[in-house]
Amino acid sequence: MSSTTGQPTLGGTPSPLPDIPAAATLLALFGIAGLTHLTIFLRNRHHPNRTRRFIFSFLLFVFSCTRIAALSLRIAWARAPHDAKIAVAATVVTSAGVLILMIVNLVLARRVVRGLHPAVGWQRDVKWVFLGVLGSVIGVLVMVVASLVVSVTNGDAVARGRARDVLLFAGVYITVLAVLPALVVLVARAVPNRGERWPAEGFGKGSMGGKMALLVGASLLLTAGAGFRAGVNFAAAPGGLPQWYHSKAAFYCFNFGIELAVVWAYAVFRFDRRFYVPEGSSAPGHYSGNGQGAAQGVDAVGGQEEEGIELGVRAATSGESGITGDSRYKDPVRGERSAV
């Protein structure tokens, strides 16, 4: 498959060998990963002693389903290489699905900021900036889908050239979105918390350093994938001949391989336990149970209850949650409340 200017593209047009075996193997691995995250989500939700609605486990199950769909379409494309409709569908699903992981990372980064700097992280201005970034993800998704469809189906050279320009911009923007969580949490860790009223507070299980290491690692992996894809789009192939960075191995490694590593890392290191916060948290002190109670929804510094991703998943009553505003997070090793 060629780009809008006749240049070769990452992965090219699939063929029965090696694409079908490679895609089938990755499909199976994503299927197992998706079932793992779904099992974790359901067990947390229906545990007899504690109920934890960690919606991100379900989102990673949804993401795994999008990868299964993308790989299934690539297999179908390999069997029908001249079918333009399958080619468009496979390209769109492959390109757009990774945004789910980036949204998850952005929300987790916000939780780290609220833990390290409660007085800042709960500010209304910070909330609106965060929602603006999430809204831009939707805008980029629309741009990518529309431009990919134009680049494959429209025969007008001017329209195809404009579609390429949009895709180049979207590639750079997605790379920025991928690295943003890592930058945010590293800056938050480097800047000391000088708020005497609202010191740093722990949440979930494990140390804050462990949470940051997992999140930064996932963010940098996604950045490597997004940056590589953006670089390939900008790079011109001499004589229109495919280069090493257009190979099928590069396609599977920098797309599905990196994403699979992130999905499995979140499952193995139990990010559902590390990044869980009390339901109804709405102000400084609620993450660690030092406020007036998360269920009361106190607005102490212009903050708001955890919104966006987790709307609609709160418990019907505050008593259903295994961790409430009156519970304190205890470090399982030292037996004391976790700091930073």
C-alpha atoms as one frame of an Amber mdcrd trajectory, in Angstrom:
protein
   0.000   0.000   0.000   1.386   3.407  -0.951   0.912   6.739   0.707  -0.858
   9.734  -0.753   2.301  10.703  -2.662   3.121   7.254  -3.968   5.678   6.627
  -1.206   5.736   3.233   0.545   3.999   3.024   3.919   4.801   1.290   7.182
   4.001  -2.414   6.819   2.946  -2.106   3.183   0.213  -4.311   1.743  -0.102
  -7.542   3.757   0.491 -10.942   2.206  -0.431 -14.439   3.426   3.172 -14.951
   4.555   4.315 -13.627   6.943   1.328 -11.443   7.834  -1.297 -14.071   8.609
   0.849 -16.075  11.106   2.208 -12.897  12.723  -1.221 -11.287  13.003  -2.814
 -14.489  14.313  -0.174 -14.824  17.043  -0.608 -11.225  18.164  -4.377 -11.620
  18.001  -4.215 -14.551  20.414  -1.954 -12.628  22.816  -4.277  -9.615  22.792
  -7.220 -11.937  23.360  -5.600 -13.423  26.472  -4.638  -9.949  27.709  -8.166
  -8.648  27.157  -9.712 -11.548  29.061  -7.211 -10.976  31.869  -8.214  -7.341
  32.273 -11.910  -8.193  32.018 -11.499 -10.861  34.718  -9.715  -8.370  36.979
 -12.445  -5.795  36.413 -15.258  -8.251  37.206 -13.499  -9.700  40.255 -12.901
  -6.242  41.681 -16.491  -5.255  41.041 -18.080  -8.370  42.545 -15.625  -9.199
  45.324 -17.594 -10.325  48.427 -15.481  -8.266  50.859 -14.604  -5.176  48.833
 -16.067  -3.531  45.761 -13.710  -1.550  43.568 -14.902  -0.117  40.288 -11.637
   0.454  38.442 -13.002   1.284  35.003  -9.556   1.401  33.391  -9.295  -2.389
  33.497 -12.439  -2.496  31.382 -11.006   0.128  29.021  -7.941  -2.040  28.462
 -10.278  -4.918  27.660 -11.981  -2.656  25.100  -8.587  -1.637  23.722  -7.606
  -5.303  23.347 -10.823  -5.856  21.396  -9.881  -3.030  19.002  -6.499  -4.701
  18.428  -8.205  -8.029  17.780 -10.413  -6.260  15.241  -7.409  -4.548  13.618
  -5.443  -7.787  13.341  -8.491  -9.661  12.013  -8.916  -7.009   9.339  -5.243
  -7.272   8.426  -5.619 -11.017   8.004  -8.655 -10.411   5.781  -6.680  -7.791
   3.856  -3.848 -10.297   3.322  -6.361 -12.678   1.756  -7.882  -9.932  -0.396
  -5.044  -7.434  -1.041  -6.986  -5.480  -3.689 -10.083  -4.846  -1.566  -9.994
  -1.103  -0.872 -12.757  -1.226   1.766 -10.891  -3.774   3.885  -7.685  -1.766
   3.438  -9.351   1.414   4.715 -10.970  -0.353   7.669  -7.728  -2.078   8.698
  -5.726   1.152   8.442  -8.260   3.222  10.407  -8.681   0.736  13.261  -4.922
   0.208  13.532  -4.198   3.944  13.656  -7.005   5.044  15.989  -7.059   2.336
  18.666  -3.907   3.460  20.488  -5.666   6.651  21.619  -7.501   4.591  24.265
  -4.199   3.774  25.962  -3.147   7.415  25.828  -6.384   8.537  27.484  -5.850
   5.992  30.274  -2.296   7.246  30.823  -3.446  10.869  30.954  -6.013  10.094
  33.662  -3.484   8.084  35.684  -1.003  10.954  35.407  -3.618  13.310  36.825
  -4.048  11.017  39.820  -0.304  11.092  40.459  -0.319  14.902  40.303  -3.238
  15.051  42.736  -1.369  12.713  45.054   1.905  14.668  44.964   0.362  18.154
  44.860  -3.254  17.951  46.112  -3.752  21.721  46.329  -2.711  22.118  42.671
  -4.144  18.943  41.163  -7.677  19.685  42.394  -7.799  23.249  41.060 -10.614
  23.998  38.609  -8.184  25.499  36.089  -6.181  22.272  36.061  -9.402  20.330
  35.572 -10.391  22.374  32.520  -6.931  22.047  30.979  -7.144  18.303  31.449
 -10.618  18.112  29.886  -9.362  20.245  26.997  -6.569  17.762  26.331  -9.046
  14.865  26.415 -11.302  16.764  24.007  -8.381  17.259  21.640  -7.923  13.480
  21.516 -11.419  13.152  20.082 -10.664  15.892  17.560  -7.459  14.161  16.466
  -9.329  10.871  16.118 -11.851  12.467  13.754  -9.032  14.071  11.749  -7.132
  10.795  11.407 -10.161   8.780  10.324 -11.309  11.368   7.768  -7.818  11.868
   6.338  -7.139   8.145   6.024 -10.392   7.634   4.152  -9.574  10.525   1.778
  -6.007   9.345   1.233  -7.134   5.876   0.157 -10.395   6.559  -1.694 -10.034
  10.050  -3.210  -8.322  10.296  -6.571  -7.815  14.066  -6.452  -4.124  14.866
  -5.951  -4.810  18.114  -4.085  -7.193  16.445  -1.640  -4.751  13.598  -1.064
  -1.936  16.044  -0.433  -4.004  17.907   2.157  -4.942  14.628   3.780  -1.251
  13.792   4.053  -0.553  17.140   5.725  -3.284  16.445   8.274  -1.879  12.978
   8.961   1.612  14.422   9.467   0.263  16.923  11.996  -1.804  14.237  13.740
   1.246  11.979  13.989   3.261  14.669  15.756   0.352  15.570  18.042  -0.227
  11.948  19.018   3.475  11.659  19.882   3.123  14.676  22.183   0.058  13.111
  23.811   1.989   9.886  24.336   4.918  11.538  26.139   2.801  14.036  28.106
   1.983  11.719  31.064   5.680  10.962  31.588   6.611  14.635  31.495   3.786
  15.642  33.834   4.559  13.104  36.562   8.322  13.691  36.375   7.844  17.445
  36.742   5.359  16.871  39.571   7.919  14.688  41.359  10.771  17.172  40.799
   8.822  20.168  42.133   8.626  20.057  45.946   5.227  20.273  47.600   5.247
  23.442  49.691   1.608  23.251  50.687   1.630  22.889  54.451  -2.139  22.456
  54.609  -2.309  19.739  51.975   0.872  17.633  51.930   1.478  14.823  49.461
  -0.783  11.806  50.018  -0.584   8.194  49.004  -3.310   6.192  47.290  -3.795
   2.643  46.146  -1.190  -0.011  46.925   2.551   0.285  46.568   4.843   3.287
  46.687   4.420   6.426  44.624   7.767   5.636  43.006   6.419   2.308  41.789
   3.346   3.968  40.324   5.473   6.539  38.548   7.881   3.932  37.175   5.007
   1.916  35.690   3.290   4.965  34.204   6.465   6.577  32.859   7.570   3.287
  31.313   4.210   2.824  29.573   4.223   6.432  28.393   7.726   6.195  26.948
   6.919   2.935  25.170   3.875   4.514  23.515   6.005   7.556  22.668   8.543
   5.329  20.920   5.775   3.790  18.823   4.068   7.070  17.997   7.368   8.815
  17.275   8.507   6.034  14.975   5.261   6.113  13.017   5.414   9.905  12.725
   9.028   9.719  11.557   8.177   7.144   8.896   5.418   9.424   7.593   7.879
  12.301   7.246  10.711  10.233   5.790  10.924  10.104   2.007  11.977   6.791
   0.497  14.734   7.294  -2.125  13.379   6.353  -5.516  10.085   5.364  -3.938
  11.612   2.091  -2.731  10.719   0.675   0.697  13.356   1.101   3.406  13.964
  -0.949   6.558  11.586   1.249   8.524   8.767   0.292   6.148   9.232  -3.429
   6.828   6.568  -5.698   8.228   8.754  -6.427  11.267   8.907  -2.699  12.069
   5.143  -2.427  11.549   4.279  -5.188  14.011   6.927  -4.211  16.594   6.224
  -0.458  16.710   2.455  -0.866  16.533   1.151  -4.008  18.165   4.309  -5.170
  19.955   4.688  -2.000  22.024   0.977  -1.834  22.805   0.954  -5.489  23.867
   3.854  -4.809  26.255   1.933  -1.943  27.872  -1.284  -3.926  28.221   0.479
  -6.884  29.805   2.586  -4.650  32.082  -0.569  -3.066  33.474  -2.021  -6.528
  34.095   1.098  -8.128  35.607   1.915  -5.193  37.895  -1.765  -4.809  38.838
  -2.306  -1.164  37.990  -5.875  -1.643  39.214  -4.486  -1.848  42.763  -1.759
   0.750  42.383  -3.908   3.537  40.912  -7.192   2.938  42.710  -8.577   5.924
  44.636 -11.584   6.093  46.981 -14.843   6.534  45.097 -16.248  10.019  45.303
 -12.862  11.684  45.853 -13.374  15.390  45.256 -10.802  17.375  47.215  -7.344
  17.265  48.818  -7.094  14.633  51.533  -9.693  12.310  50.016  -7.165  10.022
  48.342  -5.636   9.078  51.682  -8.769   9.535  53.795  -7.588  12.669  55.579
 -10.354  14.913  54.273 -13.902  15.123  55.538 -14.818  12.007  53.650 -14.752
  11.350  49.938 -18.441  10.523  49.848 -19.306  14.022  51.070 -17.826  15.593
  47.934 -16.245  18.565  49.716 -14.886  21.180  47.344 -11.896  22.479  49.277
  -9.782  24.216  46.641 -12.062  24.561  43.670 -11.666  20.924  42.717 -14.324
  18.514  41.484 -15.218  14.908  42.005 -13.311  12.425  39.816 -15.033  13.049
  36.503 -14.818  12.031  32.882 -13.677   8.428  32.534 -15.348   7.141  35.700
 -18.763   8.786  35.466 -21.532   6.300  35.976 -19.448   3.721  37.819 -19.708
   5.034  41.355 -21.403   2.911  43.971 -25.087   3.439  44.581 -24.263   4.111
  48.225 -21.001   5.026  49.865 -21.158   1.858  51.957 -20.591  -0.312  48.899
 -17.030   0.804  48.432 -14.261  -1.220  50.001 -12.253   2.005  50.469 -14.140
   5.042  51.699 -13.290   8.545  52.753 -12.798   7.279  56.313 -10.231   4.654
  55.339  -6.522   5.342  55.338  -4.086   3.865  52.869  -1.573   1.672  54.656
   1.767   0.737  53.243   1.734  -3.117  53.227   5.449  -3.280  54.007   6.018
  -0.589  56.619   2.531  -0.624  58.111   2.196   3.132  57.947   0.539   5.575
  55.675   2.390   5.906  52.398   4.089   9.153  51.670   5.935   9.834  48.442
